[in-house]
Amino acid sequence: MIEQAPEPTRARRGRPGYDREGILRIAVELFNEQGYDATSVADLSQRLGLTKSALYHHFASKEALLEIALDQALSALEAVLHTPDGAPDQRAITRLRDVIRRATDVLIQHLPSVTLLLRVRGNSPIEKEALARRRRFDQQVTALVSEAQRDGDLRDDVDASIVARLIFGMINSVIEWYRPDGTIDGDRLGHDILTVALDGLRAQER
């Protein structure tokens, strides 16, 4: 007597699973779409197709998602200020040019999390700490501008803090109009912003 083979088990259909990075990516997208304060854990669960308990298995809270996303953006930006170990000492203007180009690249590469960073308003301790780190970053850029002015490489009739604000205002505006799938070459943006920002500030020969 021939035994009948069991019917093959059908694969169970369902939404694909998410790892921590996947959940974080979707959460940041939703925060940018709806605003962080307006986004609930229920909204996140619905977008992800996960139960709240499954979401909490990966992240302790909505605030934890925000904190990690902001830290990723800030850490990437802060890294552009660091000169690699063993690199030769460079004039301030050379370091400033490098900071502008690399900061633009960070924005392009981390567009969603940097967009979230630029939209926080200090409504929670996590946001206040993020804003404090941004201010420290701005102060270091301002110090670099001041040094380049003292070296005679940038005109000194414009306040250094204003220069830093205007340069990064230009860089930060990219979140409003740049689209990764658009016609603008993201690899050239750093060069283009650098050219517009610094050529008009170049010190005149005397």
C-alpha positions in Angstrom: 0.0 0.0 0.0 1.4 3.3 -1.1 1.1 6.1 1.5 -0.1 9.4 0.1 2.4 12.2 0.4 1.3 15.0 2.7 0.2 18.2 0.9 3.0 20.8 0.7 2.6 23.5 3.4 1.6 26.7 1.8 3.8 29.7 2.5 1.9 32.1 4.8 1.3 35.5 3.2 1.9 38.6 5.1 3.8 41.9 5.3 7.5 41.6 5.1 9.4 41.8 8.4 11.4 44.8 9.5 14.8 45.0 11.2 15.7 48.0 13.4 17.1 50.0 10.5 14.0 49.3 8.4 11.7 50.4 11.2 13.8 53.6 11.8 13.7 54.5 8.1 10.0 54.2 7.9 9.5 56.1 11.2 11.6 59.0 10.0 9.7 59.1 6.7 6.4 59.3 8.7 7.8 61.9 11.1 8.7 64.1 8.1 5.4 63.6 6.4 3.1 64.2 9.4 5.4 66.0 11.9 6.9 64.2 14.9 4.4 65.5 17.5 1.4 64.6 15.3 2.6 61.0 14.7 1.4 58.4 17.2 2.7 54.9 17.9 -0.5 53.7 16.4 0.4 55.6 13.2 3.8 53.9 13.1 2.3 50.5 13.7 -0.2 50.9 10.9 2.4 52.1 8.4 4.7 49.3 9.3 2.0 46.6 9.5 3.3 45.6 13.0 1.6 45.4 16.3 2.6 47.9 19.0 4.2 45.1 21.0 6.3 44.1 17.9 7.4 47.7 17.5 8.3 48.0 21.2 10.4 44.8 20.8 12.8 46.8 18.7 12.5 50.3 20.2 11.4 51.3 23.7 9.4 54.3 22.6 8.6 56.8 19.9 11.1 59.1 21.6 13.8 56.5 21.2 13.3 56.5 17.4 13.6 60.3 17.4 16.7 60.3 19.5 18.5 57.7 17.3 17.5 59.4 14.1 18.7 62.8 15.3 22.0 61.4 16.7 22.7 59.8 13.3 22.3 63.1 11.5 24.2 65.1 14.0 27.1 62.6 14.3 27.5 62.6 10.5 27.5 66.4 10.5 29.9 66.7 13.4 32.3 64.3 11.7 32.9 66.8 8.8 34.6 69.1 11.3 37.3 66.6 12.3 40.6 66.5 10.4 41.7 62.9 9.9 44.5 61.8 12.2 47.9 62.2 10.5 46.6 64.7 7.9 48.8 67.7 7.4 47.9 71.0 8.9 45.8 73.1 6.5 44.8 76.7 6.3 41.4 77.6 7.6 40.1 78.3 4.2 41.0 74.9 3.0 39.3 73.3 6.0 36.2 75.5 5.5 35.9 74.4 1.9 36.1 70.8 3.0 33.5 71.3 5.6 31.0 72.9 3.2 31.5 70.2 0.6 31.3 67.3 3.1 28.3 68.8 4.9 26.4 69.0 1.6 27.3 65.4 0.9 26.0 64.4 4.4 22.7 66.1 3.7 22.3 64.3 0.4 23.3 60.9 1.9 21.2 61.3 5.0 18.4 63.4 3.6 15.5 62.0 5.7 17.2 62.2 9.1 18.8 65.6 8.4 15.4 66.9 7.2 14.0 65.7 10.6 16.8 67.4 12.4 16.2 70.7 10.7 12.5 70.6 11.6 12.8 70.0 15.4 11.8 73.0 17.5 12.9 72.0 21.0 9.6 70.7 22.3 11.2 67.9 24.3 14.5 67.2 26.1 15.7 65.1 23.2 15.0 68.0 20.7 16.6 70.6 23.1 19.8 68.5 23.2 19.8 68.2 19.4 19.5 72.0 19.1 22.3 72.4 21.5 24.5 70.2 19.4 23.6 72.1 16.3 24.6 75.4 18.0 28.0 73.9 18.9 28.4 72.9 15.3 27.5 76.4 14.1 30.0 77.9 16.6 32.8 75.7 15.3 32.0 76.7 11.7 31.9 80.4 12.8 35.3 80.0 14.4 36.7 78.5 11.1 35.3 81.5 9.2 36.9 83.9 11.6 40.3 82.2 11.3 40.1 82.4 7.5 39.3 86.1 7.8 42.3 86.6 10.0 44.5 84.8 7.5 43.3 87.2 4.8 41.7 84.5 2.7 38.1 85.8 3.3 36.9 89.4 3.4 36.5 90.6 6.9 33.9 93.3 6.4 31.1 90.6 7.0 30.5 89.2 10.5 31.7 85.6 10.7 28.6 84.4 12.4 26.5 85.9 9.6 28.7 84.2 7.0 28.3 80.8 8.7 24.5 81.2 9.0 24.2 82.2 5.3 26.4 79.4 4.1 24.5 76.7 6.1 21.2 78.4 5.2 22.1 77.7 1.6 23.1 74.1 2.4 20.0 73.4 4.6 17.6 74.8 1.9 18.5 71.7 -0.1 16.0 69.6 1.9 13.2 71.7 0.4 13.9 71.2 -3.3 16.4 68.4 -3.8 15.0 65.0 -4.9 17.2 62.0 -5.1 15.4 60.8 -8.3 15.3 64.3 -9.9 17.5 65.9 -12.5 19.9 67.6 -10.2 23.2 65.8 -9.7 23.7 65.4 -6.0 27.4 64.7 -6.4 27.9 68.2 -7.8 25.8 70.1 -5.2 28.7 70.4 -2.8 30.9 72.0 -5.5 28.1 74.3 -6.7 27.3 75.5 -3.2 31.0 75.9 -2.4 31.5 78.1 -5.5 28.5 80.3 -4.8 29.2 80.6 -1.1 32.9 81.4 -1.1 33.7 83.1 -4.4 31.8 86.2 -3.4 33.6 86.3 0.0 37.1 85.9 -1.4 39.4 88.7 -0.2 40.3 91.3 -2.7 44.0 91.6 -3.7 45.4 94.8 -2.3 
